[in-house]
Amino acid sequence: MPAGYSIYVETPSALHQKVDPRTKLLALLSTFIVALSFNHPLVLGLMLAGVLGLGLWAQLPVRRLVPFLITAAWFILLAVLIWPAYIRQGPQIFTVFGLAVTRDGILFGLAMGLRVSLMMVAAAIWMMTTSPQKVTLGLLKMGLPYKAGLAMSSTIRFVPLVTAQHATITEAQRARGLRLDRGHLLSRLTKSVAVLGPVFMRALALAQSLAVAMDSRGLGARTTRTSILEIRFS
């Protein structure tokens, strides 16, 4: 994974180029509200399918969506396995180790897994289709202070960079013979220091570079800022 990895994916789709970032942000918040308002797995499943269809329409590479889909599948599986232990209402389907598994428990677990997956995938597609520059500009147009908008935009950029550094350092340590997946729990925790230490130092270096770059560009020198980008609410 390259050091400059970013979750944003540039494509010529209308969702990237023509839709205002404020519109996409409001659509994301609306998706969250609807996801939290419904408990029926059919509704949440259809919404998840619609969000994925939107991502494909935006010409996002499938390989960039696969990690989120795998994570979503794990969320759904864990929810279906865990929630039936707490939801006992409804017709009993079968028994596991003396625990009655009901239809309502399975459906509720499926709904909870789909809810989390929907919110995660929707947020991922929003970040893939909205550049950090447009995120910042959209927030400023909505009245957010410049430094707050810059902080959010920097976070969106910074987290993938640190994640990329973690992957690079992990691969480098494995090439040197470090086996993070072997040994007991304490041994693995000890070995992880060889990865987390350099990642932490690299994150500090990236933060310092960002601070120097902002100072060199005169951040805070002017109360009124202009932007080379122009957006129109649509």
Backbone torsions as a table, in degrees:
resi	resn	phi	psi	omega
1	MET	NA	126.3	-176.2
2	PRO	-67.9	154.7	-178.1
3	ALA	-66.8	-25.0	-179.1
4	GLY	-94.1	20.6	-176.5
5	TYR	-57.8	136.1	175.9
6	SER	-134.0	145.9	180.0
7	ILE	-72.6	-22.4	179.5
8	TYR	-68.5	136.4	179.8
9	VAL	-121.0	119.3	-179.3
10	GLU	-83.0	120.8	174.5
11	THR	-139.3	162.3	-179.6
12	PRO	-84.1	16.5	-175.4
13	SER	-68.4	157.9	178.3
14	ALA	-64.3	-32.6	179.8
15	LEU	-64.3	-34.7	177.6
16	HIS	-75.4	-47.7	-165.4
17	GLN	-94.0	-29.1	-170.5
18	LYS	-111.1	-24.6	-176.6
19	VAL	-85.1	128.6	-179.4
20	ASP	-63.0	140.3	179.7
21	PRO	-60.2	-29.7	177.2
22	ARG	-67.5	-36.9	177.2
23	THR	-63.3	-43.1	-179.9
24	LYS	-67.5	-37.0	178.1
25	LEU	-66.2	-42.8	177.5
26	LEU	-64.5	-37.4	177.0
27	ALA	-64.7	-38.9	178.0
28	LEU	-64.7	-46.3	178.9
29	LEU	-62.8	-37.7	177.4
30	SER	-64.6	-38.8	177.2
31	THR	-62.3	-42.9	177.6
32	PHE	-60.9	-44.3	-178.2
33	ILE	-63.3	-45.0	179.4
34	VAL	-65.0	-41.0	179.8
35	ALA	-61.8	-36.6	179.8
36	LEU	-80.8	-12.2	-176.8
37	SER	-93.3	-18.7	-176.5
38	PHE	-116.7	142.7	177.0
39	ASN	-115.2	4.5	-177.7
40	HIS	-86.6	125.3	-177.5
41	PRO	-62.3	-29.2	-180.0
42	LEU	-65.6	-44.8	179.1
43	VAL	-62.9	-47.4	-178.6
44	LEU	-66.5	-37.7	178.2
45	GLY	-65.0	-42.1	177.9
46	LEU	-65.2	-38.5	177.9
47	MET	-65.5	-40.9	178.0
48	LEU	-62.7	-42.9	177.3
49	ALA	-62.3	-39.6	178.3
50	GLY	-64.5	-40.3	178.9
51	VAL	-65.6	-41.9	177.3
52	LEU	-64.3	-39.6	176.1
53	GLY	-61.6	-37.3	176.9
54	LEU	-63.6	-39.8	177.8
55	GLY	-64.1	-40.5	177.5
56	LEU	-67.7	-37.7	177.4
57	TRP	-64.0	-31.1	177.5
58	ALA	-78.9	5.0	176.4
59	GLN	64.4	31.1	175.9
60	LEU	-73.0	137.0	178.5
61	PRO	-62.5	135.8	-179.0
62	VAL	-60.5	-35.1	-178.6
63	ARG	-63.0	-25.7	177.6
64	ARG	-79.9	-21.8	179.1
65	LEU	-87.7	-24.9	-174.1
66	VAL	-57.0	-45.8	179.6
67	PRO	-57.6	-37.9	179.0
68	PHE	-70.6	-35.2	178.3
69	LEU	-68.5	-38.1	177.2
70	ILE	-64.4	-44.7	177.4
71	THR	-61.7	-41.1	178.5
72	ALA	-62.3	-41.1	179.2
73	ALA	-62.0	-38.5	177.9
74	TRP	-67.3	-41.1	176.8
75	PHE	-58.8	-45.7	-178.7
76	ILE	-64.6	-44.4	-179.5
77	LEU	-62.0	-46.5	-179.8
78	LEU	-63.7	-39.9	179.9
79	ALA	-64.8	-41.2	179.5
80	VAL	-66.7	-31.1	179.8
81	LEU	-79.9	-32.8	-173.0
82	ILE	-90.0	-46.9	-171.9
83	TRP	-62.8	-34.4	178.3
84	PRO	-58.8	-20.5	178.0
85	ALA	-72.3	-18.5	-177.7
86	TYR	-110.4	-22.6	179.3
87	ILE	-103.0	109.2	-175.9
88	ARG	-105.9	-3.4	-178.0
89	GLN	-74.6	158.2	175.6
90	GLY	95.1	171.4	-179.1
91	PRO	-63.3	139.6	178.2
92	GLN	-77.7	134.8	-179.4
93	ILE	-100.3	-49.0	176.9
94	PHE	-159.1	177.1	-177.9
95	THR	-124.5	135.9	177.9
96	VAL	-126.6	115.9	-178.9
97	PHE	52.2	41.4	178.9
98	GLY	80.3	0.4	-179.9
99	LEU	-98.9	123.5	-179.5
100	ALA	-77.6	124.8	177.3
101	VAL	-100.7	119.9	-175.7
102	THR	-103.8	162.3	178.8
103	ARG	-64.0	-42.3	-179.4
104	ASP	-63.4	-36.8	178.9
105	GLY	-63.9	-43.3	179.2
106	ILE	-66.4	-44.2	-179.4
107	LEU	-64.6	-39.4	179.1
108	PHE	-67.1	-42.1	176.9
109	GLY	-61.7	-41.7	177.3
110	LEU	-62.0	-41.1	179.4
111	ALA	-64.5	-41.6	-179.8
112	MET	-65.9	-40.4	177.2
113	GLY	-64.1	-42.3	178.2
114	LEU	-66.3	-35.2	179.7
115	ARG	-62.5	-50.8	179.9
116	VAL	-63.1	-41.7	-179.5
117	SER	-63.9	-41.7	179.4
118	LEU	-61.2	-46.9	-179.0
119	MET	-65.4	-39.0	-179.9
120	MET	-67.4	-47.6	-178.4
121	VAL	-66.4	-39.7	178.4
122	ALA	-62.3	-43.3	178.5
123	ALA	-64.9	-39.6	179.5
124	ALA	-63.8	-44.7	-179.8
125	ILE	-66.9	-36.4	175.8
126	TRP	-60.1	-44.8	-179.8
127	MET	-70.4	-31.1	178.8
128	MET	-72.2	-25.1	-175.1
129	THR	-107.1	1.0	-179.2
130	THR	-129.4	116.8	-178.8
131	SER	-69.0	150.7	178.7
132	PRO	-56.8	-34.6	178.8
133	GLN	-62.9	-42.7	-179.8
134	LYS	-71.9	-31.7	175.5
135	VAL	-60.9	-48.3	179.5
136	THR	-61.1	-46.9	-178.6
137	LEU	-63.7	-40.2	178.4
138	GLY	-63.0	-41.6	178.6
139	LEU	-65.7	-37.9	178.1
140	LEU	-65.0	-40.6	179.0
141	LYS	-65.3	-24.2	178.6
142	MET	-85.9	1.4	175.8
143	GLY	99.6	4.3	179.3
144	LEU	-73.6	138.8	176.9
145	PRO	-56.9	148.7	-174.2
146	TYR	-59.0	-44.8	-176.8
147	LYS	-65.1	-34.7	177.4
148	ALA	-67.3	-42.3	177.5
149	GLY	-64.4	-40.6	177.9
150	LEU	-64.4	-38.7	179.3
151	ALA	-62.4	-43.3	179.2
152	MET	-65.9	-44.0	178.9
153	SER	-62.6	-41.5	179.3
154	SER	-64.6	-36.7	178.1
155	THR	-64.2	-42.9	178.9
156	ILE	-60.4	-35.7	178.5
157	ARG	-78.8	-38.8	-170.0
158	PHE	-71.2	-41.9	-176.5
159	VAL	-60.2	-48.1	176.8
160	PRO	-61.9	-34.1	178.0
161	LEU	-63.4	-44.8	178.6
162	VAL	-65.7	-39.5	177.1
163	THR	-61.4	-41.4	178.1
164	ALA	-64.9	-40.4	177.3
165	GLN	-62.8	-40.2	178.1
166	HIS	-60.6	-44.0	179.8
167	ALA	-65.4	-41.7	-179.5
168	THR	-64.9	-45.4	-179.2
169	ILE	-67.3	-38.4	177.5
170	THR	-61.5	-44.5	178.4
171	GLU	-63.5	-39.4	179.2
172	ALA	-65.0	-41.4	179.5
173	GLN	-68.5	-35.7	176.1
174	ARG	-66.3	-35.9	177.4
175	ALA	-65.3	-24.9	177.3
176	ARG	-87.4	2.2	175.6
177	GLY	102.5	3.1	179.3
178	LEU	-77.1	128.0	180.0
179	ARG	-113.2	97.7	-176.5
180	LEU	-74.3	-19.5	-175.3
181	ASP	-97.0	11.4	-179.3
182	ARG	-119.5	152.6	179.3
183	GLY	96.5	173.0	179.6
184	HIS	-77.6	178.2	-172.9
185	LEU	-58.7	-46.7	-178.5
186	LEU	-63.1	-37.9	178.9
187	SER	-64.9	-41.0	179.4
188	ARG	-66.3	-39.5	178.4
189	LEU	-63.4	-39.2	178.5
190	THR	-65.0	-42.4	179.5
191	LYS	-66.1	-32.0	-177.2
192	SER	-64.8	-20.4	177.7
193	VAL	-61.3	-33.7	179.8
194	ALA	-65.6	-18.9	177.5
195	VAL	-100.8	-47.1	-175.2
196	LEU	-67.3	-33.7	178.6
197	GLY	-60.5	-56.4	177.3
198	PRO	-61.0	-35.5	178.3
199	VAL	-63.0	-43.2	179.4
200	PHE	-63.2	-43.9	179.6
201	MET	-65.7	-39.0	178.9
202	ARG	-67.3	-37.1	177.6
203	ALA	-63.6	-40.4	176.9
204	LEU	-63.5	-40.0	179.0
205	ALA	-65.0	-41.0	177.7
206	LEU	-64.2	-41.2	178.9
207	ALA	-64.4	-39.7	178.5
208	GLN	-66.2	-40.9	178.0
209	SER	-62.5	-39.7	178.0
210	LEU	-64.2	-41.8	179.6
211	ALA	-63.9	-42.0	178.6
212	VAL	-64.1	-41.1	179.9
213	ALA	-63.4	-41.1	179.6
214	MET	-68.1	-39.4	178.0
215	ASP	-65.1	-40.6	-178.3
216	SER	-67.4	-22.5	178.3
217	ARG	-95.7	7.4	173.8
218	GLY	72.5	39.4	179.0
219	LEU	-60.5	126.7	179.0
220	GLY	88.1	-1.2	-178.9
221	ALA	-74.1	-27.0	-179.6
222	ARG	-121.2	142.7	177.8
223	THR	-81.3	-27.2	178.6
224	THR	-110.4	123.3	-177.3
225	ARG	-113.4	147.9	176.3
226	THR	-113.1	165.0	-178.9
227	SER	-135.2	142.1	177.1
228	ILE	-73.7	-22.0	178.7
229	LEU	-88.0	144.1	175.3
230	GLU	-123.4	127.8	179.3
231	ILE	-122.0	151.4	179.4
232	ARG	-130.4	127.0	-176.6
233	PHE	-61.6	124.6	-177.8
234	SER	-145.4	NA	NA
